[in-house]
């Protein structure tokens, strides 16, 4: 089954006080719902139309703390966490393989510390845990984090720097094998992370999150980060 995701925001999410809620699609190819499971900081997600093409823009400024309860507390070496993310409303099958594609255009920022733009998370009610995999930029370089045990992530660095991707559309393709616990990541048809293993928590349920998620900083202000997303597809291939 294949779902094409071209996302448009509801008017209530575009109001000055962005809150929780489902994202509604108006395009005929809309097949998957994403939603803001935590309150969004003000003016962090907007629907953009450019040359007849519609897509989502995410933007985070310094001190725009996320609305999840965990964002307000000191953890993982940060005093708080900044977040503007959307979450898949349903789940990926634990024992299936999926091909996930999306286009992304980084416009500004992503030069700081652990700036995540894509996650396959697994946390649900009564099973609070971290993501199995995360794509992020750390100190300008693209990195994949994959859960190596129930508490820690292994870190895989690439040679791709944010400057190579600024102001142009790129396509990510991810094959996520839940049964064999392997992920492969392609960028513009080039394999950049091959056969990376991950360890899911048995009680969790895998699902996609995307946007901007990064640690706050008490001493050095975070720069503005801005990114566009378009044309998500999630295809079950096995």
Short mmCIF file of the C-alpha atoms (twelve columns), coordinates in Angstrom:
data_MODEL
# 
_entry.id   MODEL 
# 
loop_
_atom_site.group_PDB 
_atom_site.id 
_atom_site.type_symbol 
_atom_site.label_atom_id 
_atom_site.label_alt_id 
_atom_site.label_comp_id 
_atom_site.label_asym_id 
_atom_site.label_seq_id 
_atom_site.Cartn_x 
_atom_site.Cartn_y 
_atom_site.Cartn_z 
_atom_site.pdbx_PDB_model_num 
ATOM 1   C CA . UNK A 1   0.000  0.000  0.000  1 
ATOM 2   C CA . UNK A 2   1.367  3.416  -0.933 1 
ATOM 3   C CA . UNK A 3   0.493  6.739  0.676  1 
ATOM 4   C CA . UNK A 4   1.472  10.052 -0.907 1 
ATOM 5   C CA . UNK A 5   1.615  12.842 1.639  1 
ATOM 6   C CA . UNK A 6   1.263  16.421 0.431  1 
ATOM 7   C CA . UNK A 7   0.405  18.317 3.589  1 
ATOM 8   C CA . UNK A 8   -1.546 21.509 4.112  1 
ATOM 9   C CA . UNK A 9   -2.122 23.093 7.488  1 
ATOM 10  C CA . UNK A 10  -5.520 23.728 9.008  1 
ATOM 11  C CA . UNK A 11  -6.324 27.348 9.638  1 
ATOM 12  C CA . UNK A 12  -6.250 26.874 13.366 1 
ATOM 13  C CA . UNK A 13  -2.615 25.764 13.170 1 
ATOM 14  C CA . UNK A 14  -1.764 28.916 11.242 1 
ATOM 15  C CA . UNK A 15  -3.197 31.163 13.905 1 
ATOM 16  C CA . UNK A 16  -0.902 33.116 16.177 1 
ATOM 17  C CA . UNK A 17  -1.362 30.587 18.936 1 
ATOM 18  C CA . UNK A 18  -0.389 27.312 17.342 1 
ATOM 19  C CA . UNK A 19  -1.746 24.380 19.294 1 
ATOM 20  C CA . UNK A 20  -2.282 20.657 19.052 1 
ATOM 21  C CA . UNK A 21  -4.378 19.169 16.309 1 
ATOM 22  C CA . UNK A 22  -4.597 17.128 13.140 1 
ATOM 23  C CA . UNK A 23  -3.177 18.338 9.869  1 
ATOM 24  C CA . UNK A 24  -5.809 18.293 7.162  1 
ATOM 25  C CA . UNK A 25  -5.027 17.627 3.517  1 
ATOM 26  C CA . UNK A 26  -6.865 19.090 0.555  1 
ATOM 27  C CA . UNK A 27  -4.955 17.370 -2.255 1 
ATOM 28  C CA . UNK A 28  -6.403 14.216 -3.848 1 
ATOM 29  C CA . UNK A 29  -3.199 12.321 -3.062 1 
ATOM 30  C CA . UNK A 30  -3.546 12.914 0.679  1 
ATOM 31  C CA . UNK A 31  -3.464 9.528  2.388  1 
ATOM 32  C CA . UNK A 32  -1.648 9.836  5.733  1 
ATOM 33  C CA . UNK A 33  -2.460 12.112 8.631  1 
ATOM 34  C CA . UNK A 34  0.204  13.877 10.641 1 
ATOM 35  C CA . UNK A 35  -0.565 15.951 13.695 1 
ATOM 36  C CA . UNK A 36  1.038  18.094 16.358 1 
ATOM 37  C CA . UNK A 37  0.941  15.901 19.442 1 
ATOM 38  C CA . UNK A 38  2.407  18.712 21.556 1 
ATOM 39  C CA . UNK A 39  1.645  22.427 21.536 1 
ATOM 40  C CA . UNK A 40  3.681  24.180 18.858 1 
ATOM 41  C CA . UNK A 41  5.656  27.360 19.515 1 
ATOM 42  C CA . UNK A 42  4.205  30.460 17.896 1 
ATOM 43  C CA . UNK A 43  4.610  30.818 14.110 1 
ATOM 44  C CA . UNK A 44  6.828  27.764 13.621 1 
ATOM 45  C CA . UNK A 45  4.922  25.913 10.854 1 
ATOM 46  C CA . UNK A 46  3.351  27.449 7.773  1 
ATOM 47  C CA . UNK A 47  1.873  26.330 4.453  1 
ATOM 48  C CA . UNK A 48  3.743  27.832 1.482  1 
ATOM 49  C CA . UNK A 49  2.848  28.005 -2.208 1 
ATOM 50  C CA . UNK A 50  5.637  28.600 -4.718 1 
ATOM 51  C CA . UNK A 51  5.121  28.437 -8.491 1 
ATOM 52  C CA . UNK A 52  1.945  26.440 -7.948 1 
ATOM 53  C CA . UNK A 53  3.619  23.961 -5.619 1 
ATOM 54  C CA . UNK A 54  2.465  23.678 -1.995 1 
ATOM 55  C CA . UNK A 55  4.626  22.478 0.865  1 
ATOM 56  C CA . UNK A 56  5.302  22.936 4.578  1 
ATOM 57  C CA . UNK A 57  7.861  25.267 6.112  1 
ATOM 58  C CA . UNK A 58  9.252  24.788 9.606  1 
ATOM 59  C CA . UNK A 59  11.161 27.490 11.464 1 
ATOM 60  C CA . UNK A 60  12.654 27.651 14.942 1 
ATOM 61  C CA . UNK A 61  14.151 30.671 16.669 1 
ATOM 62  C CA . UNK A 62  16.228 30.729 19.819 1 
ATOM 63  C CA . UNK A 63  14.287 29.882 23.020 1 
ATOM 64  C CA . UNK A 64  11.229 28.461 21.194 1 
ATOM 65  C CA . UNK A 65  10.756 25.583 23.594 1 
ATOM 66  C CA . UNK A 66  8.703  22.612 22.494 1 
ATOM 67  C CA . UNK A 67  5.318  21.895 24.004 1 
ATOM 68  C CA . UNK A 68  6.001  18.306 25.081 1 
ATOM 69  C CA . UNK A 69  6.465  17.811 28.812 1 
ATOM 70  C CA . UNK A 70  9.981  16.464 28.269 1 
ATOM 71  C CA . UNK A 71  11.006 19.645 26.426 1 
ATOM 72  C CA . UNK A 72  10.831 21.729 29.581 1 
ATOM 73  C CA . UNK A 73  13.280 19.668 31.641 1 
ATOM 74  C CA . UNK A 74  17.049 19.303 31.632 1 
ATOM 75  C CA . UNK A 75  18.069 16.108 29.808 1 
ATOM 76  C CA . UNK A 76  20.645 14.737 27.383 1 
ATOM 77  C CA . UNK A 77  23.033 17.578 28.105 1 
ATOM 78  C CA . UNK A 78  20.589 20.415 27.413 1 
ATOM 79  C CA . UNK A 79  18.630 22.658 29.823 1 
ATOM 80  C CA . UNK A 80  15.518 22.453 27.606 1 
ATOM 81  C CA . UNK A 81  14.583 21.397 24.051 1 
ATOM 82  C CA . UNK A 82  13.282 23.424 21.127 1 
ATOM 83  C CA . UNK A 83  10.748 21.692 18.883 1 
ATOM 84  C CA . UNK A 84  8.427  22.218 15.914 1 
ATOM 85  C CA . UNK A 85  7.457  18.735 14.736 1 
ATOM 86  C CA . UNK A 86  4.596  16.746 13.294 1 
ATOM 87  C CA . UNK A 87  3.868  13.130 14.163 1 
ATOM 88  C CA . UNK A 88  2.380  10.340 12.050 1 
ATOM 89  C CA . UNK A 89  -1.115 9.528  13.326 1 
ATOM 90  C CA . UNK A 90  -0.860 5.788  12.672 1 
ATOM 91  C CA . UNK A 91  1.999  3.311  13.085 1 
ATOM 92  C CA . UNK A 92  4.407  1.293  10.984 1 
ATOM 93  C CA . UNK A 93  4.165  -2.471 11.338 1 
ATOM 94  C CA . UNK A 94  6.980  -3.783 13.537 1 
ATOM 95  C CA . UNK A 95  7.723  -6.740 11.246 1 
ATOM 96  C CA . UNK A 96  7.424  -5.076 7.837  1 
ATOM 97  C CA . UNK A 97  9.758  -3.191 5.516  1 
ATOM 98  C CA . UNK A 98  8.874  0.314  4.331  1 
ATOM 99  C CA . UNK A 99  10.254 2.695  1.759  1 
ATOM 100 C CA . UNK A 100 9.913  6.269  2.984  1 
ATOM 101 C CA . UNK A 101 10.606 9.188  0.656  1 
ATOM 102 C CA . UNK A 102 10.437 12.932 1.116  1 
ATOM 103 C CA . UNK A 103 11.811 16.080 -0.419 1 
ATOM 104 C CA . UNK A 104 13.502 18.633 1.780  1 
ATOM 105 C CA . UNK A 105 15.004 22.071 1.266  1 
ATOM 106 C CA . UNK A 106 17.160 23.536 4.018  1 
ATOM 107 C CA . UNK A 107 16.937 27.316 3.898  1 
ATOM 108 C CA . UNK A 108 18.801 28.537 6.954  1 
ATOM 109 C CA . UNK A 109 20.669 27.267 9.999  1 
ATOM 110 C CA . UNK A 110 21.285 23.593 10.858 1 
ATOM 111 C CA . UNK A 111 24.873 24.503 11.733 1 
ATOM 112 C CA . UNK A 112 24.571 23.937 15.465 1 
ATOM 113 C CA . UNK A 113 24.255 21.060 17.884 1 
ATOM 114 C CA . UNK A 114 22.142 17.968 17.154 1 
ATOM 115 C CA . UNK A 115 19.485 19.588 14.939 1 
ATOM 116 C CA . UNK A 116 17.138 16.711 14.057 1 
ATOM 117 C CA . UNK A 117 14.792 16.920 11.058 1 
ATOM 118 C CA . UNK A 118 13.514 13.313 10.772 1 
ATOM 119 C CA . UNK A 119 12.856 10.570 13.308 1 
ATOM 120 C CA . UNK A 120 11.364 7.123  13.437 1 
ATOM 121 C CA . UNK A 121 10.090 7.212  16.980 1 
ATOM 122 C CA . UNK A 122 8.504  4.460  19.059 1 
ATOM 123 C CA . UNK A 123 7.190  6.162  22.186 1 
ATOM 124 C CA . UNK A 124 3.524  5.534  23.017 1 
ATOM 125 C CA . UNK A 125 1.384  5.718  26.142 1 
ATOM 126 C CA . UNK A 126 2.735  3.368  28.819 1 
ATOM 127 C CA . UNK A 127 5.954  2.881  26.822 1 
ATOM 128 C CA . UNK A 128 7.971  6.093  26.975 1 
ATOM 129 C CA . UNK A 129 11.233 5.658  25.137 1 
ATOM 130 C CA . UNK A 130 13.418 7.340  22.545 1 
ATOM 131 C CA . UNK A 131 13.455 7.030  18.738 1 
ATOM 132 C CA . UNK A 132 15.011 4.060  16.980 1 
ATOM 133 C CA . UNK A 133 16.595 6.302  14.331 1 
ATOM 134 C CA . UNK A 134 17.193 10.033 13.815 1 
ATOM 135 C CA . UNK A 135 18.553 12.111 10.940 1 
ATOM 136 C CA . UNK A 136 20.192 15.317 12.059 1 
ATOM 137 C CA . UNK A 137 22.921 17.851 11.451 1 
ATOM 138 C CA . UNK A 138 25.567 18.158 14.123 1 
ATOM 139 C CA . UNK A 139 28.290 20.779 13.747 1 
ATOM 140 C CA . UNK A 140 27.203 21.198 10.102 1 
ATOM 141 C CA . UNK A 141 27.537 17.478 9.184  1 
ATOM 142 C CA . UNK A 142 24.721 15.053 8.400  1 
ATOM 143 C CA . UNK A 143 24.482 12.279 11.006 1 
ATOM 144 C CA . UNK A 144 22.349 9.213  11.638 1 
ATOM 145 C CA . UNK A 145 21.697 8.100  15.215 1 
ATOM 146 C CA . UNK A 146 20.441 4.528  15.687 1 
ATOM 147 C CA . UNK A 147 19.407 2.963  18.966 1 
ATOM 148 C CA . UNK A 148 22.037 0.355  19.948 1 
ATOM 149 C CA . UNK A 149 20.400 -0.672 23.234 1 
ATOM 150 C CA . UNK A 150 17.422 0.402  25.294 1 
ATOM 151 C CA . UNK A 151 19.229 3.516  26.583 1 
ATOM 152 C CA . UNK A 152 21.837 4.691  24.075 1 
ATOM 153 C CA . UNK A 153 22.246 5.550  20.390 1 
ATOM 154 C CA . UNK A 154 25.161 4.760  18.093 1 
ATOM 155 C CA . UNK A 155 26.260 7.746  15.984 1 
ATOM 156 C CA . UNK A 156 27.115 7.478  12.271 1 
ATOM 157 C CA . UNK A 157 28.673 10.545 10.641 1 
ATOM 158 C CA . UNK A 158 28.680 11.332 6.935  1 
ATOM 159 C CA . UNK A 159 30.866 13.728 4.974  1 
ATOM 160 C CA . UNK A 160 27.849 15.737 3.812  1 
ATOM 161 C CA . UNK A 161 27.781 19.292 5.107  1 
ATOM 162 C CA . UNK A 162 24.727 21.516 5.378  1 
ATOM 163 C CA . UNK A 163 26.243 24.027 2.935  1 
ATOM 164 C CA . UNK A 164 25.914 21.426 0.151  1 
ATOM 165 C CA . UNK A 165 22.133 21.293 0.595  1 
ATOM 166 C CA . UNK A 166 21.173 24.891 1.372  1 
ATOM 167 C CA . UNK A 167 18.507 26.485 -0.864 1 
ATOM 168 C CA . UNK A 168 17.918 23.478 -3.122 1 
ATOM 169 C CA . UNK A 169 15.468 20.597 -3.036 1 
ATOM 170 C CA . UNK A 170 16.942 17.208 -2.169 1 
ATOM 171 C CA . UNK A 171 15.282 13.808 -1.823 1 
ATOM 172 C CA . UNK A 172 15.766 11.330 0.981  1 
ATOM 173 C CA . UNK A 173 14.833 7.690  0.542  1 
ATOM 174 C CA . UNK A 174 14.822 5.443  3.596  1 
ATOM 175 C CA . UNK A 175 14.300 1.703  3.704  1 
ATOM 176 C CA . UNK A 176 13.210 0.709  7.184  1 
ATOM 177 C CA . UNK A 177 13.219 -3.039 7.884  1 
ATOM 178 C CA . UNK A 178 11.403 -3.569 11.161 1 
ATOM 179 C CA . UNK A 179 11.752 -7.348 11.185 1 
ATOM 180 C CA . UNK A 180 15.523 -7.449 10.653 1 
ATOM 181 C CA . UNK A 181 16.045 -4.087 12.378 1 
ATOM 182 C CA . UNK A 182 18.057 -2.511 9.577  1 
ATOM 183 C CA . UNK A 183 17.848 0.946  8.016  1 
ATOM 184 C CA . UNK A 184 19.393 2.284  4.796  1 
ATOM 185 C CA . UNK A 185 19.393 5.969  3.882  1 
ATOM 186 C CA . UNK A 186 19.804 7.425  0.390  1 
ATOM 187 C CA . UNK A 187 20.268 11.099 -0.430 1 
ATOM 188 C CA . UNK A 188 19.570 12.047 -4.060 1 
ATOM 189 C CA . UNK A 189 19.911 8.351  -5.021 1 
ATOM 190 C CA . UNK A 190 23.293 8.009  -3.268 1 
ATOM 191 C CA . UNK A 191 23.513 5.483  -0.426 1 
ATOM 192 C CA . UNK A 192 24.970 7.335  2.550  1 
ATOM 193 C CA . UNK A 193 24.116 5.055  5.492  1 
ATOM 194 C CA . UNK A 194 24.180 1.329  4.692  1 
ATOM 195 C CA . UNK A 195 22.719 -1.562 6.704  1 
ATOM 196 C CA . UNK A 196 22.620 0.313  9.995  1 
ATOM 197 C CA . UNK A 197 21.136 -1.830 12.765 1 
ATOM 198 C CA . UNK A 198 18.857 -0.561 15.531 1 
ATOM 199 C CA . UNK A 199 17.319 -1.977 18.692 1 
ATOM 200 C CA . UNK A 200 13.627 -1.178 19.272 1 
ATOM 201 C CA . UNK A 201 11.926 -1.428 22.635 1 
ATOM 202 C CA . UNK A 202 9.415  -4.316 22.437 1 
ATOM 203 C CA . UNK A 203 6.543  -2.279 23.900 1 
ATOM 204 C CA . UNK A 204 6.953  0.625  21.444 1 
ATOM 205 C CA . UNK A 205 5.221  1.281  18.104 1 
ATOM 206 C CA . UNK A 206 7.275  2.833  15.269 1 
ATOM 207 C CA . UNK A 207 6.031  6.060  13.643 1 
ATOM 208 C CA . UNK A 208 7.469  9.008  11.715 1 
ATOM 209 C CA . UNK A 209 8.153  12.479 13.084 1 
ATOM 210 C CA . UNK A 210 9.585  15.355 11.057 1 
ATOM 211 C CA . UNK A 211 10.334 19.053 11.465 1 
ATOM 212 C CA . UNK A 212 12.980 20.621 13.722 1 
ATOM 213 C CA . UNK A 213 14.035 19.307 17.125 1 
ATOM 214 C CA . UNK A 214 17.161 20.543 18.876 1 
ATOM 215 C CA . UNK A 215 18.704 21.209 22.301 1 
ATOM 216 C CA . UNK A 216 18.404 24.622 23.893 1 
ATOM 217 C CA . UNK A 217 21.448 26.555 25.068 1 
ATOM 218 C CA . UNK A 218 21.713 28.721 28.178 1 
ATOM 219 C CA . UNK A 219 24.895 30.521 27.116 1 
ATOM 220 C CA . UNK A 220 25.047 30.765 23.320 1 
ATOM 221 C CA . UNK A 221 21.782 31.600 21.503 1 
ATOM 222 C CA . UNK A 222 20.692 29.129 18.843 1 
ATOM 223 C CA . UNK A 223 20.570 30.541 15.329 1 
ATOM 224 C CA . UNK A 224 17.339 30.468 13.321 1 
ATOM 225 C CA . UNK A 225 16.822 27.203 11.460 1 
ATOM 226 C CA . UNK A 226 14.383 26.960 8.572  1 
ATOM 227 C CA . UNK A 227 13.457 23.974 6.365  1 
ATOM 228 C CA . UNK A 228 10.813 23.024 3.773  1 
ATOM 229 C CA . UNK A 229 9.247  19.550 3.393  1 
ATOM 230 C CA . UNK A 230 7.263  18.192 0.455  1 
ATOM 231 C CA . UNK A 231 5.964  14.967 -1.098 1 
ATOM 232 C CA . UNK A 232 6.209  12.398 1.664  1 
ATOM 233 C CA . UNK A 233 5.526  8.842  0.585  1 
ATOM 234 C CA . UNK A 234 5.336  5.766  2.801  1 
ATOM 235 C CA . UNK A 235 5.211  2.430  0.955  1 
ATOM 236 C CA . UNK A 236 5.050  -0.987 2.561  1 
ATOM 237 C CA . UNK A 237 7.294  -3.179 0.390  1 
ATOM 238 C CA . UNK A 238 7.529  -6.371 2.446  1 
# 
